[in-house]
């Protein structure tokens, strides 16, 4: 269960700093979109996993 929370926190941090990461790599907003999509997917999977674990 702890690993799920670690991934959840990492996804949130990456989403929050996606602008700064994009500027650092000079990717013209392309990397920001990829990071936000990836973080959203991780958030969705983690939330589903946490809900499924609590139902059992």
N, C-alpha and C positions, 0 to 999 in steps of 0.2 A: 504494500500500500504506500510506503514511503517513496518509492521510485516514481509513482504516479504524481505525487505532489511536487517532486523535484522537476519533472518534465513540465508540469503545469506552471511552475514559477519561471522556469527558463523560457517557456513560450511567451509569457507575459512580458518578461524583461526584453526579449528580442523584439517584440512588437512595439514596446515603448521606445526603444532606441533605434528603430529601423531607419529613421531619418538620418541620424548621425552615422550609422553604418553605411548608408547609401552615399552620403557626402564623402566619407573617408575613402571609398572605393571609386568615386566619380562615375557612378553607374547610370546617371540621368533617370532616376526614379524606377528603373527596371528592377534593381535589386530590392528596393523597398517593397514593391508589389509581391515579389517572390517570397520575401521574409514574412509579409503579412498573411499571405495565403498559407504558407507552411505553418505559421504560428496558430492561425485559425483552425487548421486541421488537427494540430496537436491538442489544442484546447478542446475541440469537439470530442476527440477520442478519449482524452483524460476524463472529461465530464461524464461521458457514457460509461466508462470503466468504473468510476467512483459510484455512480448511481447503481450500476449492476452489482457491485460488491455490497452495497448497503441493503439491497433487496433480499439477498440470500441470508 
